[in-house]
């Protein structure tokens, strides 16, 4: 398992990179962002870490662009361990809307279950290696 620390600065940089067309490109609530980044870093399990990353969309730390940012963060966490989300884009968008609209009953558990079901791992020979 690849274990690395996520920082609020990293999440903000993802947000700014992904959303040059956003109406407001700033943090709405730094306290929520810092707290959820701590929760991500406390987890050992990659799917649990990615679930907390997606849960950021529920807490709305940015004025705009949470769904894009949280998906990119969760996808990055999974890819660092060789996992890839394999799901239709429309279904991913529906999940993100469900999370952001407070419609997940057991938030982290529901998200983690979805990630486990929709992710697969490449064998080492199939993984992309840079360098």
CORURDA-V299526 format. One record per backbone hydrogen bond with DSSP energy under -0.5 kcal/mol. NH is the residue of the N-H (numbers start at 1). CO is the residue of the C=O. E is the energy in kcal/mol with one decimal. If there is no record, write none. Layout:
nh->(NH | NH)
co->(CO | CO)
e->(E | E)
This chain:
nh->(3 | 4 | 11 | 12 | 13 | 14 | 15 | 16 | 17 | 18 | 19 | 22 | 26 | 28 | 29 | 33 | 34 | 35 | 36 | 37 | 38 | 39 | 40 | 41 | 42 | 43 | 43 | 49 | 50 | 51 | 52 | 53 | 54 | 55 | 56 | 56 | 57 | 58 | 59 | 60 | 61 | 63 | 69 | 70 | 71 | 72 | 73 | 74 | 75 | 76 | 77 | 78 | 79 | 80 | 81 | 81 | 82 | 83 | 84 | 86 | 87 | 91 | 92 | 93 | 94 | 95 | 96 | 97 | 98 | 99 | 100 | 101 | 102 | 103 | 105 | 107 | 107 | 110 | 111 | 112 | 113 | 114 | 115 | 116 | 117 | 118 | 119 | 120 | 122 | 126 | 127)
co->(1 | 2 | 7 | 8 | 9 | 10 | 11 | 12 | 13 | 14 | 15 | 19 | 24 | 61 | 61 | 29 | 30 | 31 | 32 | 33 | 34 | 35 | 36 | 37 | 38 | 39 | 40 | 45 | 46 | 47 | 48 | 49 | 50 | 51 | 52 | 53 | 54 | 55 | 55 | 56 | 56 | 26 | 65 | 66 | 67 | 68 | 69 | 70 | 71 | 72 | 73 | 74 | 75 | 76 | 77 | 78 | 79 | 78 | 120 | 118 | 85 | 88 | 88 | 89 | 90 | 91 | 92 | 93 | 94 | 95 | 96 | 97 | 99 | 98 | 103 | 104 | 105 | 106 | 107 | 108 | 109 | 110 | 111 | 112 | 113 | 114 | 115 | 84 | 82 | 123 | 123)
e->(-0.6 | -0.6 | -1.9 | -2.6 | -2.3 | -2.4 | -2.5 | -2.7 | -2.4 | -2.4 | -1.5 | -1.8 | -0.8 | -3.0 | -2.1 | -1.9 | -3.0 | -2.4 | -2.6 | -2.1 | -1.9 | -1.9 | -2.3 | -2.2 | -1.4 | -0.8 | -1.0 | -2.4 | -2.3 | -2.0 | -2.3 | -1.9 | -2.3 | -2.1 | -0.8 | -0.9 | -1.9 | -1.5 | -1.1 | -1.0 | -0.6 | -1.7 | -2.2 | -3.2 | -2.1 | -2.3 | -2.3 | -2.6 | -2.9 | -2.2 | -2.3 | -2.4 | -2.8 | -1.9 | -0.6 | -1.3 | -1.7 | -2.5 | -2.7 | -4.1 | -0.7 | -0.5 | -2.0 | -2.5 | -2.1 | -2.0 | -2.5 | -2.4 | -2.4 | -2.6 | -2.7 | -1.6 | -1.6 | -2.7 | -0.6 | -0.6 | -0.6 | -3.1 | -2.5 | -3.0 | -2.4 | -2.1 | -2.5 | -2.5 | -2.1 | -2.1 | -1.0 | -2.1 | -1.8 | -1.4 | -1.2)
